[in-house]
Amino acid sequence: MLKVLIVDDEKIIRETIADLIDWDALSLKLIGTAKDGIEAYNIILDEYPEIVLTDIKMPGLSGLDLIQRIHAVNKDTQFIILSGYGEFEYAKKAMQYGVRHYLLKPCNEEQIIDSLKDVRKDYADYLTSKDTPPQSFIARNMNLNLMVGIMNDSLSPETDKEFSYIFSNYKRYLDFDNVPYEIFYIYFVTPESYPLLLEKLQQFRDDICPGIVFNIIYVYNTLIFFFKSVNDDLGKIYNFLDTVVLDQSVTIKYRHDHCPNLSAMLKELIPHIKKYEIIYFTEGSNTLSIYNYQNIIKEVQRITASIYSPEKASSGQAFLELRSTLSSLSDADFLKQLASSVIIFSVARLRSFDMVDAAEFLIKLEKEKDCREISNLLDDQLTCFFEEYHSQKYTGDISHKIQEYVESHICDSGLSLKWIAENYLFMNVDYLSKRFLKETGCKFSRYLTDMRIKRAKEILASSDLDSIQNVADMVGCGNNPQYFSQIFKKSTGMSPSKYMKMLHGDAEY
């Protein structure tokens, strides 16, 4: 579900809108309300709602200021403006930042619902069209391996009731709870007709739905494909299936299911495919064969889990056992499949390694064709993991990496946890937000504000800068010195100018 935040300085308006709308019926989740722009700004940086419904004029940080600040750090957020008569000039300025939805107070339930539906559609269109090269690069190289890893881990008969445990290994990288999925089953697809049908499906995706990532699975006589839900494209897919797929010499049937999230989709899909010996998984131009060798898979899963035992002796024995098991395999594709799962499982348990490390390994792995080279590559990486896991000098964790990055980039006005998640750590921002709060006891927005105030105090104490604007620039608030002054006063009880005078006497500043 997309998350929604309501921002208005009038309590009755906040509460009325919150209670008036049936959020579940719109597949939206109301995460809360904020009484002013500063409170809203911090909530947005912590919770990352996709939709913000905000008043345009508020004391402190106005709705327009809020839109400007959020636009600087996260262009994904969609805004709906609440405005009174005579405030259209403010709304026009907001439209310069891509805001397209405007509600005139007083507004009724139907008008609010229509705006929410429109902005939900805009958000889906935006996701389809946006291009973020670093994230796309990692996604192209990782998504296939992540999905194959989940399938691989789920094939054992004993895992029917252990989906939550399996998914926990991948929560750092995939959102299992909040994004709906569509899944299509096409039946009676023979091995002879499969290549042509696959080609047509991929051509359809490239020509008609270029922004959608199709995950395609083929098992005996059944082609399955699934993707993140984009309502506007379902009609196009139905037309494709009716005109292309059904135009076969043998009758082919299909069915479609809507799943509320990735977790539900996988729980539906996996029982359909786990009985087959070989599962072909395709994304883009890449195809991996998932070999359902259940006994070997089960054994490798057991040994890998034992490697990360607190007891180094037991862990070392498991490490040698895994090395022996993998070196005995002669199927390069199956060995790659196991190696991929082992690495993803390992990275999920090592806080000093992240998705970038996994992606780099998997790119190298894909290039190898020889079983011995694959085993050596995996052995080297696991040795590194093993030593790191049991090192007495281990100090790394995700929060420490975030804090180091913030300290070295504090002057960046676009600094946000979402940017760090997508472009530096390549992790799920919701997971990262919860992890940071758990490890530090502090929300990221509070930490970032505290660091900016701390740095500003240091600058004011040690320099002869001639304007507060310069200080604001140096702590990442240069595009809004008024906001800098507000948060500084809220933190210290005095404005930056008064703080400077306090440090340097009563000299003019």
WOFENDA-V104060 format. One record per residue. N is the residue number from 1. RES is the residue in three letters. SS is DSSP state (h for helix, s for strand, l for the rest). OMEGA is omega in radians with two decimals (none if undefined). Layout:
n = (N & N)
res = (RES & RES)
ss = (SS & SS)
omega = (OMEGA & OMEGA)
This chain:
n = (1 & 2 & 3 & 4 & 5 & 6 & 7 & 8 & 9 & 10 & 11 & 12 & 13 & 14 & 15 & 16 & 17 & 18 & 19 & 20 & 21 & 22 & 23 & 24 & 25 & 26 & 27 & 28 & 29 & 30 & 31 & 32 & 33 & 34 & 35 & 36 & 37 & 38 & 39 & 40 & 41 & 42 & 43 & 44 & 45 & 46 & 47 & 48 & 49 & 50 & 51 & 52 & 53 & 54 & 55 & 56 & 57 & 58 & 59 & 60 & 61 & 62 & 63 & 64 & 65 & 66 & 67 & 68 & 69 & 70 & 71 & 72 & 73 & 74 & 75 & 76 & 77 & 78 & 79 & 80 & 81 & 82 & 83 & 84 & 85 & 86 & 87 & 88 & 89 & 90 & 91 & 92 & 93 & 94 & 95 & 96 & 97 & 98 & 99 & 100 & 101 & 102 & 103 & 104 & 105 & 106 & 107 & 108 & 109 & 110 & 111 & 112 & 113 & 114 & 115 & 116 & 117 & 118 & 119 & 120 & 121 & 122 & 123 & 124 & 125 & 126 & 127 & 128 & 129 & 130 & 131 & 132 & 133 & 134 & 135 & 136 & 137 & 138 & 139 & 140 & 141 & 142 & 143 & 144 & 145 & 146 & 147 & 148 & 149 & 150 & 151 & 152 & 153 & 154 & 155 & 156 & 157 & 158 & 159 & 160 & 161 & 162 & 163 & 164 & 165 & 166 & 167 & 168 & 169 & 170 & 171 & 172 & 173 & 174 & 175 & 176 & 177 & 178 & 179 & 180 & 181 & 182 & 183 & 184 & 185 & 186 & 187 & 188 & 189 & 190 & 191 & 192 & 193 & 194 & 195 & 196 & 197 & 198 & 199 & 200 & 201 & 202 & 203 & 204 & 205 & 206 & 207 & 208 & 209 & 210 & 211 & 212 & 213 & 214 & 215 & 216 & 217 & 218 & 219 & 220 & 221 & 222 & 223 & 224 & 225 & 226 & 227 & 228 & 229 & 230 & 231 & 232 & 233 & 234 & 235 & 236 & 237 & 238 & 239 & 240 & 241 & 242 & 243 & 244 & 245 & 246 & 247 & 248 & 249 & 250 & 251 & 252 & 253 & 254 & 255 & 256 & 257 & 258 & 259 & 260 & 261 & 262 & 263 & 264 & 265 & 266 & 267 & 268 & 269 & 270 & 271 & 272 & 273 & 274 & 275 & 276 & 277 & 278 & 279 & 280 & 281 & 282 & 283 & 284 & 285 & 286 & 287 & 288 & 289 & 290 & 291 & 292 & 293 & 294 & 295 & 296 & 297 & 298 & 299 & 300 & 301 & 302 & 303 & 304 & 305 & 306 & 307 & 308 & 309 & 310 & 311 & 312 & 313 & 314 & 315 & 316 & 317 & 318 & 319 & 320 & 321 & 322 & 323 & 324 & 325 & 326 & 327 & 328 & 329 & 330 & 331 & 332 & 333 & 334 & 335 & 336 & 337 & 338 & 339 & 340 & 341 & 342 & 343 & 344 & 345 & 346 & 347 & 348 & 349 & 350 & 351 & 352 & 353 & 354 & 355 & 356 & 357 & 358 & 359 & 360 & 361 & 362 & 363 & 364 & 365 & 366 & 367 & 368 & 369 & 370 & 371 & 372 & 373 & 374 & 375 & 376 & 377 & 378 & 379 & 380 & 381 & 382 & 383 & 384 & 385 & 386 & 387 & 388 & 389 & 390 & 391 & 392 & 393 & 394 & 395 & 396 & 397 & 398 & 399 & 400 & 401 & 402 & 403 & 404 & 405 & 406 & 407 & 408 & 409 & 410 & 411 & 412 & 413 & 414 & 415 & 416 & 417 & 418 & 419 & 420 & 421 & 422 & 423 & 424 & 425 & 426 & 427 & 428 & 429 & 430 & 431 & 432 & 433 & 434 & 435 & 436 & 437 & 438 & 439 & 440 & 441 & 442 & 443 & 444 & 445 & 446 & 447 & 448 & 449 & 450 & 451 & 452 & 453 & 454 & 455 & 456 & 457 & 458 & 459 & 460 & 461 & 462 & 463 & 464 & 465 & 466 & 467 & 468 & 469 & 470 & 471 & 472 & 473 & 474 & 475 & 476 & 477 & 478 & 479 & 480 & 481 & 482 & 483 & 484 & 485 & 486 & 487 & 488 & 489 & 490 & 491 & 492 & 493 & 494 & 495 & 496 & 497 & 498 & 499 & 500 & 501 & 502 & 503 & 504 & 505 & 506 & 507 & 508 & 509)
res = (MET & LEU & LYS & VAL & LEU & ILE & VAL & ASP & ASP & GLU & LYS & ILE & ILE & ARG & GLU & THR & ILE & ALA & ASP & LEU & ILE & ASP & TRP & ASP & ALA & LEU & SER & LEU & LYS & LEU & ILE & GLY & THR & ALA & LYS & ASP & GLY & ILE & GLU & ALA & TYR & ASN & ILE & ILE & LEU & ASP & GLU & TYR & PRO & GLU & ILE & VAL & LEU & THR & ASP & ILE & LYS & MET & PRO & GLY & LEU & SER & GLY & LEU & ASP & LEU & ILE & GLN & ARG & ILE & HIS & ALA & VAL & ASN & LYS & ASP & THR & GLN & PHE & ILE & ILE & LEU & SER & GLY & TYR & GLY & GLU & PHE & GLU & TYR & ALA & LYS & LYS & ALA & MET & GLN & TYR & GLY & VAL & ARG & HIS & TYR & LEU & LEU & LYS & PRO & CYS & ASN & GLU & GLU & GLN & ILE & ILE & ASP & SER & LEU & LYS & ASP & VAL & ARG & LYS & ASP & TYR & ALA & ASP & TYR & LEU & THR & SER & LYS & ASP & THR & PRO & PRO & GLN & SER & PHE & ILE & ALA & ARG & ASN & MET & ASN & LEU & ASN & LEU & MET & VAL & GLY & ILE & MET & ASN & ASP & SER & LEU & SER & PRO & GLU & THR & ASP & LYS & GLU & PHE & SER & TYR & ILE & PHE & SER & ASN & TYR & LYS & ARG & TYR & LEU & ASP & PHE & ASP & ASN & VAL & PRO & TYR & GLU & ILE & PHE & TYR & ILE & TYR & PHE & VAL & THR & PRO & GLU & SER & TYR & PRO & LEU & LEU & LEU & GLU & LYS & LEU & GLN & GLN & PHE & ARG & ASP & ASP & ILE & CYS & PRO & GLY & ILE & VAL & PHE & ASN & ILE & ILE & TYR & VAL & TYR & ASN & THR & LEU & ILE & PHE & PHE & PHE & LYS & SER & VAL & ASN & ASP & ASP & LEU & GLY & LYS & ILE & TYR & ASN & PHE & LEU & ASP & THR & VAL & VAL & LEU & ASP & GLN & SER & VAL & THR & ILE & LYS & TYR & ARG & HIS & ASP & HIS & CYS & PRO & ASN & LEU & SER & ALA & MET & LEU & LYS & GLU & LEU & ILE & PRO & HIS & ILE & LYS & LYS & TYR & GLU & ILE & ILE & TYR & PHE & THR & GLU & GLY & SER & ASN & THR & LEU & SER & ILE & TYR & ASN & TYR & GLN & ASN & ILE & ILE & LYS & GLU & VAL & GLN & ARG & ILE & THR & ALA & SER & ILE & TYR & SER & PRO & GLU & LYS & ALA & SER & SER & GLY & GLN & ALA & PHE & LEU & GLU & LEU & ARG & SER & THR & LEU & SER & SER & LEU & SER & ASP & ALA & ASP & PHE & LEU & LYS & GLN & LEU & ALA & SER & SER & VAL & ILE & ILE & PHE & SER & VAL & ALA & ARG & LEU & ARG & SER & PHE & ASP & MET & VAL & ASP & ALA & ALA & GLU & PHE & LEU & ILE & LYS & LEU & GLU & LYS & GLU & LYS & ASP & CYS & ARG & GLU & ILE & SER & ASN & LEU & LEU & ASP & ASP & GLN & LEU & THR & CYS & PHE & PHE & GLU & GLU & TYR & HIS & SER & GLN & LYS & TYR & THR & GLY & ASP & ILE & SER & HIS & LYS & ILE & GLN & GLU & TYR & VAL & GLU & SER & HIS & ILE & CYS & ASP & SER & GLY & LEU & SER & LEU & LYS & TRP & ILE & ALA & GLU & ASN & TYR & LEU & PHE & MET & ASN & VAL & ASP & TYR & LEU & SER & LYS & ARG & PHE & LEU & LYS & GLU & THR & GLY & CYS & LYS & PHE & SER & ARG & TYR & LEU & THR & ASP & MET & ARG & ILE & LYS & ARG & ALA & LYS & GLU & ILE & LEU & ALA & SER & SER & ASP & LEU & ASP & SER & ILE & GLN & ASN & VAL & ALA & ASP & MET & VAL & GLY & CYS & GLY & ASN & ASN & PRO & GLN & TYR & PHE & SER & GLN & ILE & PHE & LYS & LYS & SER & THR & GLY & MET & SER & PRO & SER & LYS & TYR & MET & LYS & MET & LEU & HIS & GLY & ASP & ALA & GLU & TYR)
ss = (l & s & s & s & s & s & s & l & l & l & h & h & h & h & h & h & h & h & h & h & l & l & l & h & h & h & l & s & s & s & s & s & s & s & l & l & h & h & h & h & h & h & h & h & h & h & h & l & l & l & s & s & s & s & s & l & l & l & l & l & l & l & h & h & h & h & h & h & h & h & h & h & h & l & l & l & l & s & s & s & s & s & s & l & l & l & l & h & h & h & h & h & h & h & h & l & l & l & l & l & s & s & s & s & l & l & l & l & h & h & h & h & h & h & h & h & h & h & h & h & h & h & h & h & h & h & h & h & h & l & l & l & h & h & h & h & h & h & h & h & h & h & h & h & h & h & h & h & h & h & h & h & h & h & l & l & h & h & h & l & l & l & h & h & h & h & h & h & l & l & l & l & l & l & l & l & l & l & l & l & s & s & s & s & s & s & s & l & l & l & h & h & h & h & h & h & h & h & h & h & h & h & h & h & h & h & h & h & l & l & l & l & l & l & s & s & s & s & s & l & l & s & s & s & s & s & s & s & l & l & h & h & h & h & h & h & h & h & h & h & h & h & h & h & h & l & l & l & l & l & l & l & s & s & s & s & s & s & s & l & l & h & h & h & h & h & h & h & h & h & h & h & h & l & l & l & l & s & s & s & s & s & s & l & l & s & s & s & s & s & s & l & l & h & h & h & h & h & h & h & h & h & h & h & h & h & h & l & l & l & l & h & h & h & h & h & h & h & h & h & h & h & h & h & h & h & h & l & l & l & l & h & h & h & h & h & h & h & h & h & h & h & h & h & h & h & h & l & l & l & l & l & l & l & h & h & h & h & h & h & h & h & h & h & h & h & h & l & l & l & h & h & h & h & h & h & h & h & h & h & h & h & h & h & h & h & h & h & h & h & l & l & l & l & l & l & l & h & h & h & h & h & h & h & h & h & h & h & l & l & l & l & l & l & l & l & h & h & h & h & h & h & h & h & h & l & l & l & h & h & h & h & h & h & h & h & h & h & h & h & l & l & l & h & h & h & h & h & h & h & h & h & h & h & h & h & h & h & h & h & h & h & l & l & l & l & l & h & h & h & h & h & h & h & l & l & l & h & h & h & h & h & h & h & h & h & h & h & h & h & h & h & l & l & l & h & h & h & h & h & h & h & h & h & l & l & l & l & l)
omega = (3.02 & -3.10 & -3.08 & 3.03 & 3.09 & -3.11 & 3.09 & -3.13 & 3.09 & -3.06 & -3.08 & 3.12 & 3.12 & -3.05 & -3.14 & 3.14 & -3.12 & -3.09 & -3.02 & -2.98 & 3.00 & -3.01 & -3.13 & -3.14 & 3.12 & -3.06 & 3.10 & 3.12 & 3.09 & -3.09 & 3.11 & 3.12 & 3.10 & -3.06 & 3.11 & -3.05 & -3.12 & 3.10 & 3.13 & -3.13 & -3.14 & 3.10 & -3.13 & -3.14 & 3.13 & -2.99 & -3.13 & 3.02 & 3.12 & -3.10 & 3.07 & 3.09 & -2.96 & 2.96 & -3.09 & -3.12 & 3.11 & 3.08 & -3.12 & 3.11 & -3.09 & 3.08 & 3.12 & 3.09 & 3.12 & 3.13 & 3.13 & -3.10 & -3.14 & 3.12 & -3.13 & -3.07 & -3.06 & -3.11 & 3.13 & -3.03 & 3.11 & -3.09 & 2.92 & -3.08 & 2.97 & -3.03 & 3.07 & 3.09 & 3.08 & -3.11 & -3.05 & 3.12 & 3.08 & -3.13 & 3.12 & 3.10 & 3.13 & -3.13 & 3.06 & 3.13 & 3.05 & 3.12 & -3.05 & -3.00 & -2.96 & 3.10 & -3.13 & 3.09 & -0.13 & 3.13 & -3.08 & -3.08 & -3.10 & 3.14 & 3.12 & -3.14 & 3.12 & 3.13 & 3.12 & 3.09 & -3.14 & -3.09 & 3.05 & 3.08 & 3.12 & -3.13 & 3.11 & 3.11 & -3.14 & 3.14 & 3.14 & -3.00 & -3.00 & -3.12 & 3.08 & -2.98 & -3.11 & -3.12 & -3.14 & 3.14 & 3.14 & -3.10 & -3.13 & -3.07 & -3.04 & -2.98 & -3.14 & -3.12 & 3.11 & -3.14 & 3.10 & 3.10 & 3.12 & 3.13 & -3.11 & -3.11 & -3.03 & -2.99 & -3.11 & -3.13 & -3.08 & -3.02 & -3.07 & -3.09 & -3.05 & -3.10 & -3.10 & 3.10 & 3.14 & -3.10 & -3.11 & 3.12 & -3.03 & -3.07 & 3.09 & -2.98 & -3.05 & 3.08 & -3.08 & -2.91 & -2.88 & -3.04 & 3.12 & -3.12 & 2.99 & 3.12 & -3.14 & 3.05 & 3.08 & -3.01 & 3.09 & 3.07 & -3.10 & 3.08 & -3.14 & -3.10 & -3.08 & -3.09 & -3.13 & 3.12 & 3.10 & 3.13 & 3.14 & 3.14 & 3.13 & 3.09 & 3.07 & 3.13 & -3.10 & -3.06 & -2.97 & -3.08 & -3.01 & -3.10 & -3.07 & 3.05 & 3.07 & 2.96 & -3.00 & 3.12 & 3.04 & 2.96 & -2.99 & 3.06 & 3.11 & 3.02 & -3.12 & 3.00 & -3.12 & -3.06 & 3.08 & -3.00 & 3.00 & -2.94 & -3.03 & -3.06 & -3.12 & 3.11 & 3.11 & -3.14 & 3.07 & 3.13 & 3.12 & -3.11 & -3.12 & -3.04 & -3.07 & -3.07 & -3.09 & 3.11 & -3.10 & 3.13 & 3.07 & -3.11 & 3.10 & 3.13 & 3.11 & 3.00 & -3.08 & 3.06 & 3.00 & -3.13 & -3.06 & 3.14 & -3.10 & 3.14 & -3.14 & -3.14 & -3.12 & 3.11 & 3.07 & -3.02 & -2.94 & 3.09 & 3.14 & -2.98 & -2.98 & -3.14 & -3.10 & -3.07 & 3.13 & 3.13 & 3.14 & -3.09 & -3.05 & 2.97 & -3.07 & 3.14 & -3.08 & 3.07 & 3.05 & 3.07 & 3.10 & -3.10 & -3.05 & 3.07 & -2.88 & -3.10 & 3.13 & 3.14 & -3.14 & -3.12 & 3.13 & 3.09 & -3.14 & -3.10 & -3.11 & 3.10 & -3.13 & 3.14 & -3.09 & 3.02 & 3.10 & -3.14 & -3.05 & -3.13 & 3.11 & 3.13 & 3.14 & 3.11 & 3.11 & 3.12 & 3.12 & 3.14 & 3.11 & 3.12 & -3.14 & -3.12 & -3.09 & -3.11 & -3.14 & -3.09 & -3.10 & 3.12 & -3.04 & -3.12 & 3.12 & 3.11 & 3.08 & 3.14 & 3.13 & -3.14 & 3.12 & -3.14 & -3.14 & -3.11 & -3.14 & 3.08 & -3.09 & -3.11 & 3.12 & -3.10 & -3.12 & -3.04 & -3.11 & 3.05 & -3.09 & -3.02 & 3.12 & 3.11 & 3.14 & -3.12 & 3.14 & 3.12 & -3.07 & 3.06 & 3.08 & -3.11 & -3.08 & -3.10 & -3.07 & 3.12 & -3.05 & -3.09 & -3.13 & 3.13 & 3.09 & 3.13 & 3.14 & 3.14 & 3.12 & -3.13 & 3.13 & -3.11 & 3.14 & 3.07 & 3.10 & 3.12 & -3.09 & -3.13 & 3.14 & -3.09 & -3.07 & -3.14 & 3.09 & -3.11 & -3.06 & 3.12 & -2.99 & 2.95 & -3.05 & -3.11 & 3.11 & 3.10 & 3.13 & -3.11 & 3.10 & -3.13 & 3.13 & -3.11 & -3.10 & -3.13 & -3.04 & -3.13 & -3.10 & -3.12 & 3.13 & -3.09 & 3.09 & 3.12 & 3.12 & 3.13 & 3.13 & -3.12 & -3.01 & -2.99 & -3.12 & -3.13 & 3.14 & -3.12 & 3.11 & -3.02 & 3.12 & 3.09 & -3.09 & 3.13 & 3.14 & -3.14 & 3.14 & 3.13 & -3.12 & -3.05 & -3.06 & -3.05 & -3.06 & 3.04 & -3.06 & -3.10 & 3.11 & 3.13 & -3.12 & 3.11 & 3.14 & -3.14 & 3.13 & 3.10 & 3.13 & 3.14 & 3.12 & 3.10 & 3.13 & -3.14 & -3.13 & -3.11 & -2.99 & -3.08 & 3.10 & -3.13 & -3.03 & 3.11 & 3.08 & 3.11 & -3.13 & 3.11 & 3.12 & 3.10 & -3.02 & 3.11 & 3.03 & 3.13 & -3.03 & 3.14 & 3.10 & -3.13 & 3.10 & 3.09 & 3.11 & -3.14 & -3.12 & -3.11 & 3.10 & -3.14 & 3.13 & -3.11 & -3.00 & -3.10 & 3.12 & 3.12 & 3.08 & -3.14 & 3.13 & 3.11 & 3.11 & 3.13 & 3.13 & -3.12 & -2.99 & -3.13 & -3.06 & 3.14 & 3.14 & 3.09 & none)
